[in-house]
Amino acid sequence: MKRWIILTLPIVVYLLISWTGPVDGFISQVKNEQINIQTALKKEQLKDEALLAEIKAKAKEMEEAPVNAVHDRVWKAIPGYNGLKVDIDQTYKLSKSLNNGQISFVYEEVKPAITLDDLPPQPIYKGNPNKPMVSIMVNVAWGNEYIPSILKTLSDANVHATFFFDGSWLNKNREIAVEIQKQGHELSNHAYSHPDMAALDRSQQYRQIERTETLLRGTLDVHNRWFAPPSGSYNATTVKTANELGLKTVLWTVDTVDWKRPPSAQIVSKIARAVEPGSLVLMHPTEASRDALPGMIAAIRSKGLKLGTVSDTLSEERVRDDRETGGQ
C-alpha cells in the first residue's frame, strides 16, 4: 500500500501542476473583468456627477424671480407673474435618459407671494407687463348683425376673446350667447341695462350686477370672474359691490372707440401703435371693429404677443416660451 502511494504521488503532483496554469488564468481573467466593470462604473458615476454639477450651475443662471401683484398709481391693480426655475431632479433624469450629450431642461413655475386676490378691491386696466399676452374684450349690448362675422374672424385666427354681456341683451339673445360659448370664448358680466354705474346707489349697483350674474349662471352655467362697467363708468362702490359678488372690475388699456365709426385702418393703426404686453383691447360688435379685427389680430401678433381671454392675460401663469417647451 505504501509502495502504491509512493508510486502514484508523482502522478498526482504532476496533475495538480498541470491544472494550476488554467485555474490561475481563469482567476486572473475574472479579476480583470471585475476591474473593467468597476472602472466603467466609476466613469459612469463621474459622468453623472459632472452632468448634475453642470445642471446645478446653469440652473441658477436661468432662474426668473416671480413678480408680485401691485397697486399702481395710474393703472391701479396689476396682476403678478409667475417666476421660473429649473427642476433639477427632473432635468437630471431626462438628460440622463436621453444620453445625447445635451441638457434638456425641465422647468417649473414659481408663484408670486402677492396675487390680485391679496390686494384690496381695485379696478384692473391691464395685465402684467412681463407677460407677452393681449386680450380682446367685446362688450355686447347691441350689434347682433356683426357678431357672426366677428366670430368667424376669431375662429379663423384661432383666437379666444372675452365677451361681456349686457344682461337685458342676454335675456333676449340666448341662442347667440350659446353659440359664442360653443366657440370657446369667455363670457362675463356687463351689468343688466347698460347704466351709468357711478350714478347709482349701492343697492342699484348690486342689482345690476347680480341680475346678469344670475343669467350667466342659470342660462349658460358660467362661473364668472369679471365685471366690465358700461362705458367705463364706476366708483369705489362699484368695485366693492362687484367684489362682494365674487367679481373683479375690469376696464381696458386700449380702446378702439369703434362706436364713433372710425375707418377700420385707423383702428388697426391705433392698435399697432399702442398695444403692448398685458394690454386689454376694447371693442364692440360694430361694423368698424368687424372690418378692423383681422388687421388688429395681425398687428398684435406682429409684436410677438399672444392672444388670450381676459382670464388668460390676467392670470399669473407664464406664457410658455422655447425654453419651457423643451428648447435648449
C-alpha positions as CSV (number, residue, x, y, z in Angstrom):
1,M,0.0,0.0,0.0
2,K,2.8,2.4,0.9
3,R,4.6,1.5,-2.2
4,W,1.4,2.2,-4.3
5,I,1.1,5.6,-2.6
6,I,4.7,6.4,-3.3
7,L,4.4,5.3,-6.9
8,T,1.1,7.4,-7.5
9,L,2.2,10.5,-5.7
10,P,4.3,11.9,-8.6
11,I,1.3,11.4,-10.9
12,V,-1.0,13.4,-8.5
13,V,1.6,16.1,-8.2
14,Y,2.0,16.3,-12.0
15,L,-1.7,16.5,-12.5
16,L,-2.0,19.4,-9.9
17,I,0.8,21.3,-11.5
18,S,-0.7,20.7,-15.0
19,W,-4.1,22.2,-13.8
20,T,-2.7,25.2,-11.9
21,G,-2.0,27.2,-15.0
22,P,-5.6,27.2,-16.4
23,V,-7.1,27.9,-13.0
24,D,-4.7,30.8,-12.4
25,G,-5.6,32.1,-15.8
26,F,-9.3,31.9,-15.1
27,I,-9.0,33.7,-11.8
28,S,-6.8,36.4,-13.5
29,Q,-9.5,36.8,-16.2
30,V,-12.3,37.1,-13.6
31,K,-10.3,39.7,-11.7
32,N,-9.6,41.7,-14.9
33,E,-13.3,41.6,-15.8
34,Q,-14.1,42.9,-12.3
35,I,-11.6,45.7,-12.7
36,N,-13.1,46.7,-16.1
37,I,-16.6,46.7,-14.7
38,Q,-15.5,48.8,-11.7
39,T,-13.7,51.2,-14.0
40,A,-16.7,51.5,-16.3
41,L,-19.0,52.1,-13.3
42,K,-16.6,54.7,-11.9
43,K,-16.5,56.5,-15.3
44,E,-20.3,56.5,-15.4
45,Q,-20.6,57.8,-11.9
46,L,-18.1,60.6,-12.7
47,K,-20.1,61.4,-15.8
48,D,-23.4,61.5,-13.9
49,E,-21.8,63.7,-11.2
50,A,-20.5,66.1,-13.9
51,L,-23.9,66.2,-15.5
52,L,-25.6,67.0,-12.2
53,A,-23.0,69.7,-11.4
54,E,-23.5,71.3,-14.8
55,I,-27.2,71.4,-14.4
56,K,-27.0,73.0,-11.0
57,A,-24.5,75.6,-12.2
58,K,-26.7,76.5,-15.2
59,A,-30.0,76.3,-13.2
60,K,-29.1,79.4,-11.1
61,E,-28.4,81.5,-14.2
62,M,-31.8,80.5,-15.8
63,E,-34.0,81.4,-12.8
64,E,-36.5,84.2,-13.1
65,A,-38.0,85.6,-9.9
66,P,-41.8,85.9,-9.7
67,V,-43.3,89.3,-9.9
68,N,-45.8,90.3,-7.2
69,A,-49.2,91.9,-7.9
70,V,-49.0,95.6,-7.1
71,H,-51.2,98.7,-6.8
72,D,-50.1,101.2,-9.4
73,R,-50.9,104.9,-9.0
74,V,-52.1,105.2,-12.6
75,W,-53.1,101.6,-13.7
76,K,-54.5,100.6,-10.3
77,A,-54.3,96.8,-9.7
78,I,-51.7,95.0,-11.8
79,P,-51.5,91.2,-11.5
80,G,-48.4,89.3,-10.7
81,Y,-46.4,86.9,-12.9
82,N,-45.0,83.5,-12.1
83,G,-41.3,83.1,-11.9
84,L,-39.4,80.3,-13.4
85,K,-36.8,77.8,-12.1
86,V,-35.2,74.6,-13.3
87,D,-36.5,71.4,-11.8
88,I,-33.0,69.9,-11.2
89,D,-34.2,66.3,-10.4
90,Q,-36.4,66.0,-13.5
91,T,-33.8,67.7,-15.7
92,Y,-31.2,65.3,-14.5
93,K,-33.4,62.2,-15.1
94,L,-34.5,63.4,-18.5
95,S,-31.0,64.4,-19.7
96,K,-29.5,61.1,-18.4
97,S,-32.2,59.0,-20.2
98,L,-31.7,60.8,-23.5
99,N,-27.9,60.3,-23.2
100,N,-27.2,62.6,-26.2
101,G,-24.6,64.8,-24.5
102,Q,-27.0,67.7,-24.1
103,I,-29.0,69.0,-21.2
104,S,-32.8,69.0,-21.7
105,F,-34.1,71.4,-19.1
106,V,-37.4,70.9,-17.3
107,Y,-38.9,74.0,-15.7
108,E,-41.4,74.7,-13.0
109,E,-43.2,77.9,-12.3
110,V,-42.8,79.8,-9.0
111,K,-45.9,81.7,-7.8
112,P,-45.6,85.3,-6.5
113,A,-46.0,86.0,-2.8
114,I,-48.7,88.6,-3.6
115,T,-51.6,88.0,-6.1
116,L,-54.6,90.0,-7.2
117,D,-56.6,88.3,-4.5
118,D,-54.3,89.7,-1.9
119,L,-54.8,93.3,-2.9
120,P,-57.8,95.3,-1.7
121,P,-60.6,95.7,-4.3
122,Q,-59.4,97.9,-7.2
123,P,-60.1,98.2,-10.9
124,I,-57.8,96.4,-13.4
125,Y,-56.8,98.1,-16.6
126,K,-54.0,95.8,-17.8
127,G,-52.1,92.6,-17.2
128,N,-48.6,92.2,-16.0
129,P,-46.1,94.0,-18.4
130,N,-43.8,90.9,-18.3
131,K,-46.5,88.7,-19.8
132,P,-46.5,88.8,-23.6
133,M,-50.2,88.3,-24.0
134,V,-53.1,90.6,-25.0
135,S,-56.9,90.1,-24.7
136,I,-59.7,91.3,-26.9
137,M,-62.7,92.4,-24.9
138,V,-66.1,92.6,-26.7
139,N,-68.7,94.5,-24.8
140,V,-72.1,93.3,-26.1
141,A,-75.4,95.3,-25.7
142,W,-76.3,95.7,-29.4
143,G,-74.9,94.9,-32.8
144,N,-76.1,91.4,-33.4
145,E,-75.8,91.7,-37.1
146,Y,-72.0,91.9,-36.9
147,I,-71.4,89.0,-34.4
148,P,-71.3,86.2,-36.9
149,S,-68.6,87.8,-38.9
150,I,-66.6,88.6,-35.8
151,L,-66.9,85.0,-34.6
152,K,-65.7,83.7,-38.0
153,T,-62.7,86.0,-37.9
154,L,-61.8,84.9,-34.4
155,S,-62.3,81.2,-35.3
156,D,-60.2,81.5,-38.5
157,A,-57.4,83.1,-36.4
158,N,-57.7,80.6,-33.6
159,V,-58.3,83.4,-31.1
160,H,-60.5,83.3,-28.0
161,A,-61.9,86.6,-26.7
162,T,-63.9,87.6,-23.7
163,F,-67.4,88.7,-24.4
164,F,-69.1,90.9,-21.7
165,F,-72.8,90.6,-21.9
166,D,-75.4,93.2,-21.0
167,G,-78.0,91.2,-19.1
168,S,-81.0,92.6,-20.9
169,W,-79.3,91.7,-24.2
170,L,-78.5,88.2,-22.9
171,N,-82.1,87.7,-21.8
172,K,-83.3,88.3,-25.4
173,N,-80.4,86.7,-27.3
174,R,-79.6,83.4,-25.5
175,E,-79.1,81.4,-28.7
176,I,-76.4,83.9,-29.9
177,A,-74.8,83.7,-26.5
178,V,-74.8,79.9,-26.6
179,E,-73.1,80.0,-30.0
180,I,-70.4,82.3,-28.7
181,Q,-69.9,80.0,-25.8
182,K,-69.7,76.9,-28.0
183,Q,-66.8,78.5,-29.9
184,G,-64.8,78.6,-26.7
185,H,-64.9,82.3,-25.8
186,E,-65.1,83.5,-22.3
187,L,-68.3,85.1,-21.1
188,S,-68.5,87.8,-18.4
189,N,-70.7,90.5,-16.9
190,H,-71.5,93.9,-18.3
191,A,-74.4,94.9,-15.9
192,Y,-78.0,94.5,-16.8
193,S,-79.3,97.6,-18.6
194,H,-76.1,99.4,-19.6
195,P,-76.5,102.1,-16.8
196,D,-74.1,104.7,-15.6
197,M,-72.9,102.7,-12.6
198,A,-71.4,105.7,-10.9
199,A,-74.7,107.4,-10.8
200,L,-76.4,104.5,-9.0
201,D,-76.6,103.9,-5.2
202,R,-75.2,100.7,-3.8
203,S,-78.4,98.6,-3.9
204,Q,-79.0,99.6,-7.5
205,Q,-75.4,98.7,-8.5
206,Y,-75.7,95.4,-6.7
207,R,-79.0,94.6,-8.6
208,Q,-77.4,95.5,-12.0
209,I,-74.5,93.1,-11.5
210,E,-76.4,90.4,-9.7
211,R,-79.2,90.1,-12.3
212,T,-76.7,89.5,-15.1
213,E,-74.7,87.1,-13.0
214,T,-77.8,85.1,-12.3
215,L,-78.5,84.9,-16.0
216,L,-74.9,83.8,-16.8
217,R,-75.1,81.0,-14.3
218,G,-78.7,79.9,-15.0
219,T,-78.6,80.2,-18.8
220,L,-75.1,79.3,-19.6
221,D,-73.7,77.6,-16.5
222,V,-70.9,80.3,-16.4
223,H,-68.9,80.8,-13.3
224,N,-67.7,84.2,-14.0
225,R,-64.8,86.2,-12.5
226,W,-65.0,89.7,-14.2
227,F,-67.3,92.7,-14.4
228,A,-66.9,95.4,-17.0
229,P,-68.8,98.6,-16.1
230,P,-70.7,100.1,-19.1
231,S,-68.9,103.0,-20.7
232,G,-66.2,102.6,-18.1
233,S,-68.2,104.4,-15.5
234,Y,-67.6,103.3,-12.0
235,N,-66.8,104.5,-8.4
236,A,-65.4,102.9,-5.3
237,T,-68.9,101.4,-4.5
238,T,-69.0,99.7,-7.9
239,V,-65.7,98.0,-7.3
240,K,-66.6,96.9,-3.8
241,T,-70.1,95.7,-4.8
242,A,-68.7,93.6,-7.7
243,N,-66.1,92.2,-5.2
244,E,-68.9,91.2,-2.9
245,L,-70.4,89.2,-5.8
246,G,-67.0,87.5,-6.4
247,L,-66.1,89.6,-9.4
248,K,-63.1,91.9,-10.1
249,T,-63.8,95.1,-12.0
250,V,-62.1,95.2,-15.4
251,L,-61.7,98.2,-17.8
252,W,-59.3,98.5,-20.8
253,T,-55.8,99.5,-21.8
254,V,-56.6,100.4,-25.5
255,D,-60.0,101.5,-26.8
256,T,-60.9,101.1,-30.4
257,V,-63.6,103.8,-30.0
258,D,-65.5,101.8,-32.7
259,W,-68.8,103.3,-31.7
260,K,-67.7,106.6,-33.4
261,R,-67.4,104.6,-36.6
262,P,-63.8,105.3,-37.5
263,P,-62.2,103.8,-40.6
264,S,-61.0,100.3,-39.9
265,A,-57.5,101.2,-41.0
266,Q,-57.5,103.9,-38.3
267,I,-58.4,101.3,-35.7
268,V,-55.6,98.9,-36.9
269,S,-53.1,101.7,-36.8
270,K,-54.0,102.6,-33.3
271,I,-53.7,99.0,-32.1
272,A,-50.4,98.6,-33.8
273,R,-49.1,101.7,-32.1
274,A,-50.5,101.3,-28.6
275,V,-50.7,97.6,-27.9
276,E,-48.1,96.1,-25.5
277,P,-47.7,93.1,-23.2
278,G,-50.7,92.9,-20.9
279,S,-53.0,95.1,-23.0
280,L,-56.8,94.7,-22.8
281,V,-58.2,95.9,-26.1
282,L,-61.8,97.1,-26.0
283,M,-64.2,96.7,-28.9
284,H,-67.9,96.2,-29.6
285,P,-69.8,94.3,-32.3
286,T,-69.7,97.2,-34.7
287,E,-69.1,97.4,-38.5
288,A,-65.8,99.3,-37.8
289,S,-64.4,96.6,-35.5
290,R,-65.7,93.8,-37.7
291,D,-63.7,95.1,-40.6
292,A,-60.7,96.0,-38.4
293,L,-60.5,92.7,-36.5
294,P,-58.2,90.8,-38.9
295,G,-55.7,93.6,-39.0
296,M,-55.9,94.0,-35.2
297,I,-55.0,90.4,-34.7
298,A,-52.2,90.6,-37.2
299,A,-50.8,93.8,-35.6
300,I,-50.9,92.2,-32.2
301,R,-49.1,89.1,-33.3
302,S,-46.5,91.1,-35.3
303,K,-45.3,92.3,-32.0
304,G,-44.6,88.8,-30.8
305,L,-47.7,88.9,-28.5
306,K,-50.1,86.0,-27.9
307,L,-53.8,86.5,-27.7
308,G,-55.9,85.0,-24.9
309,T,-59.0,85.7,-22.8
310,V,-59.1,88.2,-20.0
311,S,-58.6,85.3,-17.6
312,D,-55.6,84.1,-19.5
313,T,-54.0,87.6,-19.6
314,L,-54.7,88.5,-16.0
315,S,-53.5,85.2,-14.6
316,E,-50.1,84.7,-13.0
317,E,-49.4,81.8,-15.3
318,R,-46.5,82.2,-17.7
319,V,-46.7,82.4,-21.5
320,R,-44.6,79.4,-22.4
321,D,-41.5,80.1,-24.5
322,D,-39.0,77.9,-26.3
323,R,-37.2,77.0,-23.0
324,E,-40.3,75.9,-21.3
325,T,-41.4,73.8,-24.3
326,G,-38.2,71.8,-24.5
327,G,-35.8,74.2,-26.1
328,Q,-32.2,74.2,-25.1
